[in-house]
Amino acid sequence: MTFERNILCIGAGYVGGPTMAMIAYRCPRYRVTVVDVNREKIDQWNSDDLPIYEPGLDEIVRAVRGKNLFFSTDIPKAIEENDIIFVSVNTPTKNYGVGAGMAADLQFWEKTAREILKYSKSPKIVIEKSTLPVKTALAMERILNSNHHGIAFDVLSNPEFLAEGTAVRDLTNPDRVLIGSEETERGLCARNILVEIYANWVPRERILTSNIWSSELSKLVSNAFLAQRISSINAISALCEKTDADITEVSRAVGTDSRIGPKFLNSSIGFGGSCFKKDILNLVYLCRHYGLTEVADYWEGVLKINDYQQDRFVLTMIDAMFNTLSGKKICVWGFAFKADTGDTRESPAIRITKRLVEENALVIVSDPKALKNARADLRGLEDRVSFVEDPMEAVKGCHALCVLTEWDLYRHQDFEAVYASMAKPSFLFDGRNILDHGKCFRIGFNVYPIGKPPMTHFQ
Ligand SMILES: NC(=O)c1ccc[n+]([C@@H]2O[C@H](COP(=O)([O-])OP(=O)(O)OC[C@H]3O[C@@H](n4cnc5c(N)ncnc54)[C@H](O)[C@@H]3O)[C@@H](O)[C@H]2O)c1
């Protein structure tokens, strides 16, 4: 069968895999190939055990894999054969040299650009799918157009807005797709080709176009705004705990103002995931680079509050449990950075568990999807940390239970049985405010929600 378009994605991670699966699923007339340097990951994409967990993803991949969706490690061949190339490699925070701990590490990105240059024998549209500092497309273009074979490259920016845990839903029905291009005749022509690809299933009014720099910057700013809302409500949760106000009531009152809206106003132990922190650091670094000190300081505050919220959670535990956690067994329900994913990158649970271990507690970690990653995150702490998938089994004999991920299954446990199996007095720290605190208190727990007065049986 001849396909109408041959599309390639370099980088088969959380973004590249699901995004390309969706394009292949929605556009049977296109042939979609996903390549990666990581052979193990590609083998997993070609197996029944996909490398990432996302609700609904298995079904989509199964429907199109081998028909018009292919996973491979043959990068040179794939570059040669495809004329539309998405680049979705990782862009972590740089951990060396100038900008260490702040700037984006663009080494994977630049390597990809050079490979595209090396193996291209025909014109290509190269699409930035990774989240990148504003002005990266300029560097990309300079590398690609340094060739002397007369091959034309057009660079577009098409940042991804999917959220892990809801990736399939977000890709099926996105709030918007953003495509940035140069505003030249060629740039606009390349942009229209990408618009037509998305228009196969996304309503046209949701496909936004812009200049390339606005597109690159919009992704960083979207993540910064989302994280800022979480830090804003979390900052207020600290004040609620001092004043007997209730953060849920405050959130509701604030969020019903239509100018503010109700989303992202749940107080918790804070945000995690591979993107929010790194993208804000990136934004802060850019602002400092351009001499915008006040702007950089403002956004840095969002990260400071996030760390503060996690540290505060541990301090509350120490304070509640008679100023010592030493030798106490503490059960952690949930290690993923959010529900419905196995991803633990930058999960608040990592920092909190390590702090508990520093206090000489014995931690039992439970999670339905993230234990493999949790084991890797906590390597070296095996003498203090154990891993048990069944939440009821994990909590047996513990002095305290902490809920660190908002998995639905935790809401529906038998809390009478949980209480009966724990050491007394039993402490419950709900880091996501998902449980019925009144009910748990009546069962006998001493309950510590976030941003609400604790409910204890102590006089
Ligand atoms: N994870 C998210 O929820 C999310 C959402 C939106 C945007 N993003 C952005 O998308 C980008 C990718 O994120 P991710 O979470 O998919 O990362 P990831 O680490 O899951 O995947 C990146 C993949 O790229 C591969 N890779 C690196 N260099 C390569 C090369 N030279 N050739 C071929 N493959 C190479 C890696 O092996 C890895 O499998 C990042 O810039 C991220 O900020 C992520």
The ligand as a Gaussian input file, in Angstrom:
#p B3LYP/6-31G(d) Opt

LIG

0 1
 N        6.098000      13.737000      29.658000
 C        5.175000      14.668000      29.461000
 O        4.095000      14.645000      30.046000
 C        5.430000      15.790000      28.477000
 C        4.353000      16.596000      28.086000
 C        4.573000      17.600000      27.171000
 C        5.852000      17.826000      26.678000
 N        6.907000      17.055000      27.089000
 C        8.220000      17.301000      26.501000
 O        8.427000      16.343000      25.464000
 C        9.816000      15.983000      25.414000
 C        9.967000      14.489000      25.573000
 O        9.475000      14.150000      26.849000
 P        9.189000      12.641000      27.261000
 O        8.521000      12.677000      28.586000
 O        8.553000      11.923000      26.126000
 O       10.706000      12.109000      27.427000
 P       11.195000      10.598000      27.535000
 O       12.455000      10.648000      28.298000
 O       10.069000       9.733000      27.995000
 O       11.493000      10.199000      26.013000
 C       12.506000      10.755000      25.241000
 C       13.090000       9.662000      24.364000
 O       14.030000      10.239000      23.457000
 C       15.051000       9.284000      23.241000
 N       16.224000       9.915000      22.644000
 C       17.096000      10.774000      23.215000
 N       18.046000      11.138000      22.336000
 C       17.775000      10.498000      21.170000
 C       18.385000      10.488000      19.884000
 N       19.455000      11.221000      19.610000
 N       17.843000       9.717000      18.924000
 C       16.740000       8.959000      19.190000
 N       16.109000       8.951000      20.378000
 C       16.609000       9.718000      21.372000
 C       15.284000       8.691000      24.607000
 O       15.926000       7.425000      24.524000
 C       13.858000       8.601000      25.155000
 O       13.282000       7.326000      24.923000
 C       10.517000      16.789000      26.512000
 O       11.032000      17.964000      25.943000
 C        9.374000      17.132000      27.450000
 O        9.613000      18.322000      28.142000
 C        6.705000      16.017000      27.962000

